[in-house]
Amino acid sequence: MAFEFEPGPIAGLYEIRPKVFGDPRGYFFESYSERDFQAAGLSMHFVQDNQSCSVKGVLRGLHFQKHHPQGKLVRVIEGEVFDVAVDIRPDSPSRGTWHGVVLRGETQNQFWVPPGFAHGFLVLSKRAVFAYKCTDFYHPEDEGGIVWNDPAIGIVWPNLGMEYMLSEKDKKLPEFSL
């Protein structure tokens, strides 16, 4: 198997570490293998790939889709981010809890965030190129979100010694209703 799958503390979340083969010329690794993911019990079908580039201090999220929930396999191609998933599944015993993972381009680790979670990230490095595979298409009319500093959730974001940069839309997101 070309991957190591580590279950997170919330059911459904996984940190995934691919085997990276490197030499003085550079590196190679498989970023996704349907066969290996299915062998680990992760059966998903991806329909869309997205990529963004952000500078240090940018906080994106916490986002989700209401009626077309997306599972996301996220990774950092370059740089480093603190990536967060918040369980918003209605019947989940862990509803309203969060888990964060530091994703690094240097290690190529990934984070599987299944449907039913709000997702966001904070850029820790000077610049980060962030990529993710989605299990459903983006539907702008179906967007939902939770404000990044919701006290009921209590995410402990890294202190960067600077004010986080958020979009105007993300600044106005509501608090989570438990």
OpenMM code with the backbone's topology and positions (N, CA, C; nanometers):
from openmm import Vec3, app, unit

residues = "MET ALA PHE GLU PHE GLU PRO GLY PRO ILE ALA GLY LEU TYR GLU ILE ARG PRO LYS VAL PHE GLY ASP PRO ARG GLY TYR PHE PHE GLU SER TYR SER GLU ARG ASP PHE GLN ALA ALA GLY LEU SER MET HIS PHE VAL GLN ASP ASN GLN SER CYS SER VAL LYS GLY VAL LEU ARG GLY LEU HIS PHE GLN LYS HIS HIS PRO GLN GLY LYS LEU VAL ARG VAL ILE GLU GLY GLU VAL PHE ASP VAL ALA VAL ASP ILE ARG PRO ASP SER PRO SER ARG GLY THR TRP HIS GLY VAL VAL LEU ARG GLY GLU THR GLN ASN GLN PHE TRP VAL PRO PRO GLY PHE ALA HIS GLY PHE LEU VAL LEU SER LYS ARG ALA VAL PHE ALA TYR LYS CYS THR ASP PHE TYR HIS PRO GLU ASP GLU GLY GLY ILE VAL TRP ASN ASP PRO ALA ILE GLY ILE VAL TRP PRO ASN LEU GLY MET GLU TYR MET LEU SER GLU LYS ASP LYS LYS LEU PRO GLU PHE SER LEU".split()
positions = [
    Vec3(0.0849, -0.1181, 0.0000),
    Vec3(0.0000, 0.0000, 0.0000),
    Vec3(0.0893, 0.1241, 0.0000),
    Vec3(0.0500, 0.2232, -0.0766),
    Vec3(0.1301, 0.3452, -0.0912),
    Vec3(0.0925, 0.4523, 0.0102),
    Vec3(0.0063, 0.4186, 0.1080),
    Vec3(-0.0426, 0.5171, 0.2040),
    Vec3(-0.0495, 0.4583, 0.3441),
    Vec3(-0.0405, 0.5478, 0.4415),
    Vec3(-0.0669, 0.5136, 0.5805),
    Vec3(-0.1909, 0.5939, 0.6199),
    Vec3(-0.2944, 0.5254, 0.6698),
    Vec3(-0.4216, 0.5881, 0.7055),
    Vec3(-0.4342, 0.5914, 0.8570),
    Vec3(-0.4430, 0.7114, 0.9137),
    Vec3(-0.4577, 0.7256, 1.0589),
    Vec3(-0.5941, 0.7865, 1.0902),
    Vec3(-0.6830, 0.7083, 1.1542),
    Vec3(-0.8146, 0.7638, 1.1900),
    Vec3(-0.7997, 0.8803, 1.2869),
    Vec3(-0.8837, 0.9822, 1.2690),
    Vec3(-0.8839, 1.0965, 1.3592),
    Vec3(-0.9685, 1.0679, 1.4813),
    Vec3(-0.9735, 1.1603, 1.5766),
    Vec3(-1.0509, 1.1409, 1.6994),
    Vec3(-1.2024, 1.1525, 1.6782),
    Vec3(-1.2439, 1.2011, 1.5617),
    Vec3(-1.3861, 1.2096, 1.5269),
    Vec3(-1.4105, 1.1094, 1.4148),
    Vec3(-1.5121, 1.0253, 1.4300),
    Vec3(-1.5418, 0.9213, 1.3318),
    Vec3(-1.5515, 0.9790, 1.1911),
    Vec3(-1.4807, 0.9177, 1.0982),
    Vec3(-1.4843, 0.9573, 0.9575),
    Vec3(-1.3636, 1.0365, 0.9125),
    Vec3(-1.2946, 1.1040, 1.0039),
    Vec3(-1.1775, 1.1837, 0.9686),
    Vec3(-1.0533, 1.0939, 0.9619),
    Vec3(-0.9663, 1.1211, 0.8658),
    Vec3(-0.8400, 1.0479, 0.8522),
    Vec3(-0.7288, 1.1421, 0.8126),
    Vec3(-0.6122, 1.1254, 0.8757),
    Vec3(-0.4905, 1.1858, 0.8227),
    Vec3(-0.4251, 1.0772, 0.7393),
    Vec3(-0.3809, 1.1143, 0.6212),
    Vec3(-0.3273, 1.0176, 0.5264),
    Vec3(-0.1864, 1.0591, 0.4884),
    Vec3(-0.0936, 0.9644, 0.5018),
    Vec3(0.0457, 0.9924, 0.4690),
    Vec3(0.0896, 0.9019, 0.3541),
    Vec3(0.1174, 0.9602, 0.2386),
    Vec3(0.1642, 0.8792, 0.1271),
    Vec3(0.3126, 0.8442, 0.1434),
    Vec3(0.3527, 0.7377, 0.0797),
    Vec3(0.4953, 0.7049, 0.0744),
    Vec3(0.5581, 0.7939, -0.0322),
    Vec3(0.6554, 0.8718, 0.0093),
    Vec3(0.7230, 0.9649, -0.0815),
    Vec3(0.8605, 0.9087, -0.1139),
    Vec3(0.8904, 0.8985, -0.2428),
    Vec3(1.0187, 0.8471, -0.2886),
    Vec3(1.1007, 0.9647, -0.3393),
    Vec3(1.2143, 0.9873, -0.2755),
    Vec3(1.2956, 1.1021, -0.3136),
    Vec3(1.4407, 1.0651, -0.3363),
    Vec3(1.5055, 1.1463, -0.4148),
    Vec3(1.6492, 1.1365, -0.4384),
    Vec3(1.6989, 1.2771, -0.4734),
    Vec3(1.8256, 1.2947, -0.5068),
    Vec3(1.8768, 1.4299, -0.5355),
    Vec3(1.8026, 1.5037, -0.6479),
    Vec3(1.7301, 1.4315, -0.7324),
    Vec3(1.6564, 1.4954, -0.8419),
    Vec3(1.5240, 1.5546, -0.7967),
    Vec3(1.4708, 1.5063, -0.6834),
    Vec3(1.3391, 1.5511, -0.6379),
    Vec3(1.2630, 1.4382, -0.5719),
    Vec3(1.1321, 1.4308, -0.5944),
    Vec3(1.0503, 1.3284, -0.5304),
    Vec3(0.9373, 1.2843, -0.6222),
    Vec3(0.8759, 1.1711, -0.5837),
    Vec3(0.7574, 1.1185, -0.6502),
    Vec3(0.6702, 1.0530, -0.5438),
    Vec3(0.5383, 1.0679, -0.5576),
    Vec3(0.4448, 0.9938, -0.4727),
    Vec3(0.3093, 0.9891, -0.5407),
    Vec3(0.2297, 0.8888, -0.5030),
    Vec3(0.0906, 0.8820, -0.5467),
    Vec3(0.0095, 0.9666, -0.4496),
    Vec3(-0.0665, 1.0625, -0.5010),
    Vec3(-0.1477, 1.1455, -0.4123),
    Vec3(-0.2852, 1.0839, -0.3882),
    Vec3(-0.3261, 0.9908, -0.4741),
    Vec3(-0.4523, 0.9209, -0.4551),
    Vec3(-0.4492, 0.7906, -0.5326),
    Vec3(-0.5008, 0.6855, -0.4720),
    Vec3(-0.5182, 0.5567, -0.5381),
    Vec3(-0.6510, 0.4988, -0.4918),
    Vec3(-0.7451, 0.4880, -0.5820),
    Vec3(-0.8762, 0.4341, -0.5459),
    Vec3(-0.8624, 0.2967, -0.4812),
    Vec3(-0.7749, 0.2135, -0.5342),
    Vec3(-0.7543, 0.0784, -0.4804),
    Vec3(-0.7089, 0.0826, -0.3345),
    Vec3(-0.6100, 0.1646, -0.3032),
    Vec3(-0.5585, 0.1730, -0.1666),
    Vec3(-0.6598, 0.2351, -0.0710),
    Vec3(-0.7304, 0.3378, -0.1164),
    Vec3(-0.8307, 0.4011, -0.0316),
    Vec3(-0.9445, 0.3030, -0.0019),
    Vec3(-0.9890, 0.2288, -0.1016),
    Vec3(-1.0954, 0.1309, -0.0791),
    Vec3(-1.0487, 0.0205, 0.0146),
    Vec3(-0.9231, -0.0220, 0.0027),
    Vec3(-0.8687, -0.1247, 0.0919),
    Vec3(-0.8672, -0.0754, 0.2366),
    Vec3(-0.8572, 0.0569, 0.2562),
    Vec3(-0.8585, 0.1163, 0.3908),
    Vec3(-1.0013, 0.1465, 0.4381),
    Vec3(-1.1008, 0.1105, 0.3562),
    Vec3(-1.2404, 0.1339, 0.3928),
    Vec3(-1.2936, 0.2698, 0.3525),
    Vec3(-1.2206, 0.3412, 0.2687),
    Vec3(-1.2625, 0.4745, 0.2237),
    Vec3(-1.3065, 0.4673, 0.0778),
    Vec3(-1.4363, 0.4585, 0.0580),
    Vec3(-1.4922, 0.4533, -0.0772),
    Vec3(-1.5578, 0.5869, -0.1068),
    Vec3(-1.4998, 0.6589, -0.1976),
    Vec3(-1.5560, 0.7874, -0.2370),
    Vec3(-1.5347, 0.8049, -0.3866),
    Vec3(-1.6145, 0.8902, -0.4435),
    Vec3(-1.6031, 0.9199, -0.5862),
    Vec3(-1.5823, 1.0705, -0.5995),
    Vec3(-1.4713, 1.1086, -0.6608),
    Vec3(-1.4399, 1.2506, -0.6747),
    Vec3(-1.4893, 1.3041, -0.8082),
    Vec3(-1.5458, 1.4265, -0.8055),
    Vec3(-1.6011, 1.4879, -0.9260),
    Vec3(-1.5371, 1.6220, -0.9597),
    Vec3(-1.4588, 1.6775, -0.8674),
    Vec3(-1.4034, 1.8107, -0.8898),
    Vec3(-1.2746, 1.8258, -0.8107),
    Vec3(-1.1728, 1.8859, -0.8727),
    Vec3(-1.0482, 1.9214, -0.8054),
    Vec3(-1.0397, 2.0728, -0.7986),
    Vec3(-0.9960, 2.1247, -0.6827),
    Vec3(-0.9811, 2.2686, -0.6632),
    Vec3(-0.8418, 2.2987, -0.6113),
    Vec3(-0.7960, 2.4197, -0.6363),
    Vec3(-0.6652, 2.4634, -0.5869),
    Vec3(-0.6720, 2.6117, -0.5553),
    Vec3(-0.6068, 2.6503, -0.4453),
    Vec3(-0.5986, 2.7917, -0.4103),
    Vec3(-0.4569, 2.8234, -0.3651),
    Vec3(-0.4236, 2.9505, -0.3703),
    Vec3(-0.2950, 2.9983, -0.3214),
    Vec3(-0.3254, 3.1143, -0.2269),
    Vec3(-0.2651, 3.1104, -0.1095),
    Vec3(-0.2903, 3.2130, -0.0089),
    Vec3(-0.1605, 3.2484, 0.0621),
    Vec3(-0.1592, 3.3659, 0.1224),
    Vec3(-0.0416, 3.4121, 0.1967),
    Vec3(-0.0613, 3.3888, 0.3465),
    Vec3(0.0474, 3.4029, 0.4210),
    Vec3(0.0455, 3.3812, 0.5654),
    Vec3(-0.0636, 3.4643, 0.6323),
    Vec3(-0.1372, 3.3993, 0.7227),
    Vec3(-0.2407, 3.4683, 0.7972),
    Vec3(-0.3789, 3.4630, 0.7351),
    Vec3(-0.3893, 3.4113, 0.6115),
    Vec3(-0.5213, 3.3984, 0.5496),
    Vec3(-0.5946, 3.2830, 0.6165),
    Vec3(-0.7172, 3.3096, 0.6587),
    Vec3(-0.8038, 3.2072, 0.7169),
    Vec3(-0.9244, 3.1939, 0.6256),
    Vec3(-0.9441, 3.0752, 0.5731),
    Vec3(-1.0579, 3.0474, 0.4837),
    Vec3(-1.1518, 2.9501, 0.5542),
    Vec3(-1.2780, 2.9873, 0.5658),
    Vec3(-1.3753, 2.8972, 0.6262),
    Vec3(-1.4399, 2.9595, 0.7475),
    Vec3(-1.5205, 2.8826, 0.8042),
    Vec3(-1.5503, 2.7405, 0.7958),
    Vec3(-1.6687, 2.7218, 0.7000),
    Vec3(-1.6507, 2.6437, 0.5945),
    Vec3(-1.7498, 2.6317, 0.4885),
    Vec3(-1.8085, 2.4915, 0.4805),
    Vec3(-1.9314, 2.4841, 0.4287),
    Vec3(-1.9966, 2.3573, 0.3965),
    Vec3(-2.1091, 2.3855, 0.2978),
    Vec3(-2.1633, 2.2796, 0.2390),
    Vec3(-2.2819, 2.2915, 0.1542),
    Vec3(-2.3967, 2.2226, 0.2262),
    Vec3(-2.5131, 2.2865, 0.2257),
    Vec3(-2.6277, 2.2397, 0.3047),
    Vec3(-2.6934, 2.1138, 0.2490),
    Vec3(-2.7266, 2.1133, 0.1205),
    Vec3(-2.8013, 2.0024, 0.0604),
    Vec3(-2.7168, 1.9170, -0.0334),
    Vec3(-2.5980, 1.9630, -0.0640),
    Vec3(-2.5035, 1.8894, -0.1492),
    Vec3(-2.3696, 1.8797, -0.0760),
    Vec3(-2.3670, 1.8114, 0.0394),
    Vec3(-2.2431, 1.8087, 0.1181),
    Vec3(-2.1282, 1.7463, 0.0395),
    Vec3(-2.0119, 1.8045, 0.0571),
    Vec3(-1.8921, 1.7579, -0.0124),
    Vec3(-1.7979, 1.6887, 0.0848),
    Vec3(-1.7481, 1.5734, 0.0444),
    Vec3(-1.6318, 1.5164, 0.1100),
    Vec3(-1.5106, 1.5791, 0.0431),
    Vec3(-1.4049, 1.6050, 0.1206),
    Vec3(-1.2863, 1.6702, 0.0643),
    Vec3(-1.1604, 1.5976, 0.1085),
    Vec3(-1.0775, 1.5643, 0.0116),
    Vec3(-0.9441, 1.5122, 0.0384),
    Vec3(-0.8501, 1.6298, 0.0152),
    Vec3(-0.7963, 1.6853, 0.1245),
    Vec3(-0.7208, 1.8104, 0.1163),
    Vec3(-0.5719, 1.7864, 0.1399),
    Vec3(-0.4909, 1.8702, 0.0750),
    Vec3(-0.3455, 1.8618, 0.0930),
    Vec3(-0.2823, 1.9949, 0.0562),
    Vec3(-0.1599, 2.0122, 0.0985),
    Vec3(-0.0841, 2.1322, 0.0663),
    Vec3(0.0275, 2.0920, -0.0295),
    Vec3(0.0328, 2.1578, -0.1423),
    Vec3(0.1368, 2.1302, -0.2414),
    Vec3(0.2653, 2.2016, -0.2023),
    Vec3(0.2488, 2.3240, -0.1540),
    Vec3(0.3630, 2.4064, -0.1132),
    Vec3(0.3241, 2.4861, 0.0097),
    Vec3(0.4095, 2.4860, 0.1108),
    Vec3(0.3827, 2.5637, 0.2314),
    Vec3(0.3263, 2.4787, 0.3432),
    Vec3(0.2496, 2.5473, 0.4330),
    Vec3(0.1990, 2.4812, 0.5524),
    Vec3(0.0701, 2.5494, 0.5969),
    Vec3(-0.0309, 2.4698, 0.6328),
    Vec3(-0.1572, 2.5230, 0.6834),
    Vec3(-0.2025, 2.4430, 0.8055),
    Vec3(-0.2842, 2.5075, 0.8874),
    Vec3(-0.3558, 2.4404, 0.9948),
    Vec3(-0.4959, 2.4176, 0.9410),
    Vec3(-0.5310, 2.2913, 0.9175),
    Vec3(-0.6562, 2.2544, 0.8543),
    Vec3(-0.7537, 2.2031, 0.9596),
    Vec3(-0.8801, 2.2465, 0.9528),
    Vec3(-0.9787, 2.2158, 1.0566),
    Vec3(-1.1069, 2.1603, 0.9963),
    Vec3(-1.1610, 2.0574, 1.0637),
    Vec3(-1.2924, 2.0026, 1.0300),
    Vec3(-1.3798, 2.0094, 1.1544),
    Vec3(-1.5042, 2.0534, 1.1364),
    Vec3(-1.6016, 2.0615, 1.2454),
    Vec3(-1.7189, 1.9707, 1.2107),
    Vec3(-1.7503, 1.8786, 1.3000),
    Vec3(-1.8605, 1.7845, 1.2785),
    Vec3(-1.9932, 1.8586, 1.2898),
    Vec3(-2.0690, 1.8621, 1.1787),
    Vec3(-2.2010, 1.9260, 1.1800),
    Vec3(-2.3109, 1.8246, 1.1455),
    Vec3(-2.2787, 1.6954, 1.1500),
    Vec3(-2.3778, 1.5909, 1.1201),
    Vec3(-2.4866, 1.5940, 1.2279),
    Vec3(-2.6135, 1.6027, 1.1871),
    Vec3(-2.7233, 1.6199, 1.2828),
    Vec3(-2.7308, 1.5142, 1.3933),
    Vec3(-2.7070, 1.3895, 1.3611),
    Vec3(-2.7228, 1.2826, 1.4601),
    Vec3(-2.5915, 1.2324, 1.5172),
    Vec3(-2.4843, 1.3035, 1.4944),
    Vec3(-2.3530, 1.2587, 1.5398),
    Vec3(-2.3322, 1.2872, 1.6885),
    Vec3(-2.2762, 1.1903, 1.7616),
    Vec3(-2.2458, 1.2157, 1.9029),
    Vec3(-2.1342, 1.3196, 1.9213),
    Vec3(-2.0589, 1.3458, 1.8152),
    Vec3(-1.9511, 1.4453, 1.8234),
    Vec3(-1.9890, 1.5770, 1.7539),
    Vec3(-2.1178, 1.5963, 1.7294),
    Vec3(-2.1656, 1.7199, 1.6642),
    Vec3(-2.1129, 1.8424, 1.7397),
    Vec3(-2.0570, 1.9372, 1.6636),
    Vec3(-2.0058, 2.0606, 1.7223),
    Vec3(-1.8617, 2.0519, 1.7692),
    Vec3(-1.7979, 1.9358, 1.7532),
    Vec3(-1.6566, 1.9232, 1.7919),
    Vec3(-1.5685, 1.9378, 1.6681),
    Vec3(-1.4427, 1.9705, 1.6930),
    Vec3(-1.3505, 1.9975, 1.5833),
    Vec3(-1.2226, 1.9157, 1.5997),
    Vec3(-1.1515, 1.9033, 1.4879),
    Vec3(-1.0185, 1.8418, 1.4875),
    Vec3(-0.9350, 1.9165, 1.3852),
    Vec3(-0.8097, 1.9431, 1.4212),
    Vec3(-0.7192, 2.0130, 1.3306),
    Vec3(-0.5936, 1.9325, 1.3032),
    Vec3(-0.5414, 1.9497, 1.1823),
    Vec3(-0.4197, 1.8820, 1.1373),
    Vec3(-0.3325, 1.9847, 1.0671),
    Vec3(-0.2017, 1.9820, 1.0934),
    Vec3(-0.1093, 2.0663, 1.0184),
    Vec3(-0.0716, 1.9897, 0.8918),
    Vec3(-0.1002, 2.0503, 0.7780),
    Vec3(-0.0659, 1.9913, 0.6483),
    Vec3(0.0562, 2.0633, 0.5935),
    Vec3(0.1535, 1.9853, 0.5476),
    Vec3(0.2793, 2.0421, 0.4973),
    Vec3(0.3107, 1.9891, 0.3581),
    Vec3(0.3478, 2.0798, 0.2704),
    Vec3(0.3946, 2.0392, 0.1391),
    Vec3(0.5191, 1.9532, 0.1488),
    Vec3(0.5980, 1.9783, 0.2504),
    Vec3(0.7230, 1.9042, 0.2716),
    Vec3(0.6981, 1.7555, 0.2981),
    Vec3(0.5915, 1.7229, 0.3717),
    Vec3(0.5628, 1.5831, 0.4049),
    Vec3(0.4536, 1.5221, 0.3173),
    Vec3(0.3764, 1.6058, 0.2473),
    Vec3(0.2684, 1.5629, 0.1575),
    Vec3(0.1537, 1.4932, 0.2294),
    Vec3(0.1409, 1.5140, 0.3622),
    Vec3(0.0285, 1.4515, 0.4324),
    Vec3(-0.1033, 1.5140, 0.3862),
    Vec3(-0.2098, 1.4369, 0.4011),
    Vec3(-0.3418, 1.4762, 0.3544),
    Vec3(-0.4432, 1.4584, 0.4670),
    Vec3(-0.5602, 1.5154, 0.4469),
    Vec3(-0.6666, 1.5077, 0.5460),
    Vec3(-0.7956, 1.4748, 0.4723),
    Vec3(-0.8607, 1.3638, 0.5113),
    Vec3(-0.9911, 1.3294, 0.4542),
    Vec3(-1.0989, 1.3859, 0.5454),
    Vec3(-1.1803, 1.4758, 0.4880),
    Vec3(-1.2916, 1.5394, 0.5571),
    Vec3(-1.4183, 1.4923, 0.4862),
    Vec3(-1.4931, 1.3992, 0.5466),
    Vec3(-1.6106, 1.3445, 0.4780),
    Vec3(-1.7274, 1.4434, 0.4736),
    Vec3(-1.8294, 1.4129, 0.3935),
    Vec3(-1.9497, 1.4962, 0.3953),
    Vec3(-2.0042, 1.5062, 0.5380),
    Vec3(-2.0604, 1.6213, 0.5714),
    Vec3(-2.1168, 1.6401, 0.7041),
    Vec3(-2.0249, 1.7169, 0.7976),
    Vec3(-1.9202, 1.7757, 0.7425),
    Vec3(-1.8261, 1.8550, 0.8219),
    Vec3(-1.8116, 1.9938, 0.7595),
    Vec3(-1.7978, 2.0953, 0.8450),
    Vec3(-1.7560, 2.2279, 0.7988),
    Vec3(-1.6033, 2.2228, 0.7920),
    Vec3(-1.5460, 2.2991, 0.7005),
    Vec3(-1.4014, 2.2912, 0.6769),
    Vec3(-1.3423, 2.4305, 0.6623),
    Vec3(-1.2205, 2.4458, 0.7127),
    Vec3(-1.1478, 2.5706, 0.6952),
    Vec3(-1.0003, 2.5497, 0.7210),
    Vec3(-0.9210, 2.6515, 0.6869),
    Vec3(-0.7773, 2.6418, 0.7129),
    Vec3(-0.7152, 2.7788, 0.7309),
    Vec3(-0.6017, 2.7793, 0.8019),
    Vec3(-0.5226, 2.8991, 0.8273),
    Vec3(-0.3835, 2.8758, 0.7705),
    Vec3(-0.3334, 2.9709, 0.6915),
    Vec3(-0.2004, 2.9579, 0.6315),
    Vec3(-0.0945, 2.9964, 0.7343),
    Vec3(-0.0020, 2.9035, 0.7596),
    Vec3(0.1049, 2.9230, 0.8575),
    Vec3(0.2355, 2.9700, 0.7948),
    Vec3(0.2579, 2.9354, 0.6693),
    Vec3(0.3827, 2.9684, 0.5999),
    Vec3(0.3671, 3.0996, 0.5222),
    Vec3(0.4773, 3.1480, 0.4661),
    Vec3(0.4752, 3.2729, 0.3887),
    Vec3(0.3711, 3.2660, 0.2763),
    Vec3(0.3565, 3.1476, 0.2191),
    Vec3(0.2624, 3.1243, 0.1094),
    Vec3(0.2265, 2.9764, 0.1117),
    Vec3(0.1040, 2.9435, 0.0718),
    Vec3(0.0638, 2.8031, 0.0646),
    Vec3(-0.0224, 2.7795, -0.0586),
    Vec3(0.0080, 2.6702, -0.1264),
    Vec3(-0.0743, 2.6240, -0.2377),
    Vec3(-0.1512, 2.5032, -0.1846),
    Vec3(-0.2837, 2.5161, -0.1835),
    Vec3(-0.3744, 2.4214, -0.1207),
    Vec3(-0.4568, 2.3538, -0.2298),
    Vec3(-0.4663, 2.2203, -0.2275),
    Vec3(-0.5420, 2.1464, -0.3289),
    Vec3(-0.6381, 2.0506, -0.2617),
    Vec3(-0.7538, 2.0326, -0.3244),
    Vec3(-0.8482, 1.9363, -0.2688),
    Vec3(-0.9378, 1.8768, -0.3760),
    Vec3(-0.9678, 1.7494, -0.3533),
    Vec3(-1.0583, 1.6732, -0.4369),
    Vec3(-1.1938, 1.6713, -0.3663),
    Vec3(-1.3031, 1.6884, -0.4417),
    Vec3(-1.4367, 1.6961, -0.3831),
    Vec3(-1.5268, 1.5848, -0.4367),
    Vec3(-1.6165, 1.5363, -0.3493),
    Vec3(-1.7087, 1.4301, -0.3883),
    Vec3(-1.8389, 1.4828, -0.4486),
    Vec3(-1.8600, 1.6128, -0.4452),
    Vec3(-1.9763, 1.6728, -0.5107),
    Vec3(-1.9328, 1.8061, -0.5694),
    Vec3(-2.0090, 1.8526, -0.6666),
    Vec3(-1.9777, 1.9794, -0.7306),
    Vec3(-2.0094, 2.0950, -0.6364),
    Vec3(-1.9450, 2.2073, -0.6586),
    Vec3(-1.9716, 2.3288, -0.5829),
    Vec3(-2.1026, 2.3884, -0.6314),
    Vec3(-2.1915, 2.4190, -0.5375),
    Vec3(-2.3202, 2.4814, -0.5655),
    Vec3(-2.3255, 2.6122, -0.4864),
    Vec3(-2.2985, 2.7271, -0.5507),
    Vec3(-2.2922, 2.8531, -0.4762),
    Vec3(-2.4206, 2.8864, -0.4002),
    Vec3(-2.5345, 2.8467, -0.4524),
    Vec3(-2.6615, 2.8765, -0.3856),
    Vec3(-2.6837, 2.7902, -0.2608),
    Vec3(-2.5988, 2.6921, -0.2407),
    Vec3(-2.6137, 2.5955, -0.1317),
    Vec3(-2.5114, 2.6176, -0.0200),
    Vec3(-2.4366, 2.7273, -0.0276),
    Vec3(-2.3306, 2.7532, 0.0694),
    Vec3(-2.3820, 2.7730, 0.2100),
    Vec3(-2.3054, 2.7226, 0.3041),
    Vec3(-2.3284, 2.7482, 0.4446),
    Vec3(-2.1943, 2.7737, 0.5101),
    Vec3(-2.1966, 2.8240, 0.6296),
    Vec3(-2.0709, 2.8488, 0.6982),
    Vec3(-2.0911, 2.8760, 0.8456),
    Vec3(-1.9811, 2.8688, 0.9169),
    Vec3(-1.9760, 2.8964, 1.0599),
    Vec3(-1.8610, 2.9938, 1.0817),
    Vec3(-1.8811, 3.0929, 1.1649),
    Vec3(-1.7758, 3.1902, 1.1908),
    Vec3(-1.6545, 3.1189, 1.2530),
    Vec3(-1.5367, 3.1596, 1.2135),
    Vec3(-1.4121, 3.0922, 1.2503),
    Vec3(-1.3855, 3.0893, 1.4009),
    Vec3(-1.4339, 3.1889, 1.4733),
    Vec3(-1.4042, 3.1993, 1.6168),
    Vec3(-1.5275, 3.1741, 1.7034),
    Vec3(-1.6171, 3.0895, 1.6567),
    Vec3(-1.7387, 3.0569, 1.7309),
    Vec3(-1.7012, 3.0028, 1.8688),
    Vec3(-1.7442, 3.0700, 1.9774),
    Vec3(-1.7058, 3.0251, 2.1115),
    Vec3(-1.7638, 2.8888, 2.1493),
    Vec3(-1.8772, 2.8505, 2.0906),
    Vec3(-1.9370, 2.7204, 2.1227),
    Vec3(-1.8512, 2.6053, 2.0700),
    Vec3(-1.7774, 2.6297, 1.9622),
    Vec3(-1.6905, 2.5262, 1.9052),
    Vec3(-1.5518, 2.5336, 1.9691),
    Vec3(-1.4987, 2.6541, 1.9853),
    Vec3(-1.3725, 2.6736, 2.0564),
    Vec3(-1.2479, 2.6241, 1.9860),
    Vec3(-1.2404, 2.6454, 1.8558),
    Vec3(-1.1202, 2.6046, 1.7822),
    Vec3(-1.0005, 2.6825, 1.8349),
    Vec3(-0.8922, 2.6131, 1.8606),
    Vec3(-0.7684, 2.6763, 1.9059),
    Vec3(-0.6797, 2.6966, 1.7835),
    Vec3(-0.6932, 2.8126, 1.7206),
    Vec3(-0.6146, 2.8468, 1.6023),
    Vec3(-0.4739, 2.8866, 1.6456),
    Vec3(-0.3718, 2.8529, 1.5681),
    Vec3(-0.2352, 2.8942, 1.6029),
    Vec3(-0.2217, 3.0464, 1.6087),
    Vec3(-0.1435, 3.0929, 1.7036),
    Vec3(-0.1168, 3.2358, 1.7161),
    Vec3(0.0005, 3.2699, 1.6246),
    Vec3(-0.0246, 3.3508, 1.5249),
    Vec3(0.0794, 3.3891, 1.4289),
    Vec3(0.1389, 3.5250, 1.4607),
    Vec3(0.0919, 3.5889, 1.5667),
    Vec3(0.1413, 3.7215, 1.6005),
    Vec3(0.0941, 3.8279, 1.5048),
    Vec3(-0.0161, 3.8012, 1.4368),
    Vec3(-0.0727, 3.8957, 1.3408),
    Vec3(-0.2232, 3.8731, 1.3343),
    Vec3(-0.2951, 3.9693, 1.2806),
    Vec3(-0.4387, 3.9546, 1.2633),
    Vec3(-0.4644, 3.8644, 1.1426),
    Vec3(-0.5564, 3.7715, 1.1571),
    Vec3(-0.5911, 3.6839, 1.0455),
    Vec3(-0.6609, 3.7643, 0.9358),
    Vec3(-0.6416, 3.7220, 0.8116),
    Vec3(-0.7066, 3.7862, 0.6970),
    Vec3(-0.8214, 3.6974, 0.6501),
    Vec3(-0.9437, 3.7504, 0.6559),
    Vec3(-1.0628, 3.6777, 0.6146),
    Vec3(-1.1342, 3.7545, 0.5047),
    Vec3(-1.2078, 3.6833, 0.4218),
    Vec3(-1.2919, 3.7499, 0.3229),
    Vec3(-1.4060, 3.8196, 0.3973),
    Vec3(-1.4649, 3.9171, 0.3340),
    Vec3(-1.5793, 3.9866, 0.3953),
    Vec3(-1.6918, 3.8873, 0.4223),
    Vec3(-1.7116, 3.7935, 0.3320),
    Vec3(-1.8161, 3.6923, 0.3494),
    Vec3(-1.7882, 3.6065, 0.4734),
    Vec3(-1.6636, 3.5643, 0.4927),
    Vec3(-1.6300, 3.4792, 0.6068),
    Vec3(-1.6402, 3.5540, 0.7391),
    Vec3(-1.6150, 3.6835, 0.7388),
    Vec3(-1.6283, 3.7634, 0.8613),
    Vec3(-1.7729, 3.7682, 0.9100),
    Vec3(-1.8681, 3.7516, 0.8191),
    Vec3(-2.0102, 3.7647, 0.8515),
    Vec3(-2.0805, 3.6304, 0.8727),
    Vec3(-2.0060, 3.5217, 0.8738),
    Vec3(-2.0696, 3.3908, 0.8915),
    Vec3(-2.1313, 3.3811, 1.0316),
    Vec3(-2.2396, 3.3057, 1.0452),
    Vec3(-2.3082, 3.2942, 1.1746),
    Vec3(-2.2371, 3.1953, 1.2682),
    Vec3(-2.2769, 3.1993, 1.3942),
    Vec3(-2.2309, 3.0996, 1.4905),
    Vec3(-2.3070, 2.9703, 1.4656),
    Vec3(-2.2536, 2.8620, 1.5167),
    Vec3(-2.3115, 2.7291, 1.4983),
    Vec3(-2.4271, 2.7082, 1.5958),
    Vec3(-2.5354, 2.6489, 1.5487),
    Vec3(-2.6495, 2.6164, 1.6347),
    Vec3(-2.6420, 2.4687, 1.6694),
    Vec3(-2.6184, 2.4391, 1.7957),
    Vec3(-2.6094, 2.2988, 1.8379),
    Vec3(-2.7428, 2.2331, 1.8462),
] * unit.nanometer
topology = app.Topology()
chain = topology.addChain("A")
for resn in residues:
    res = topology.addResidue(resn, chain)
    for name in ("N", "CA", "C"):
        topology.addAtom(name, app.Element.getBySymbol(name[0]), res)
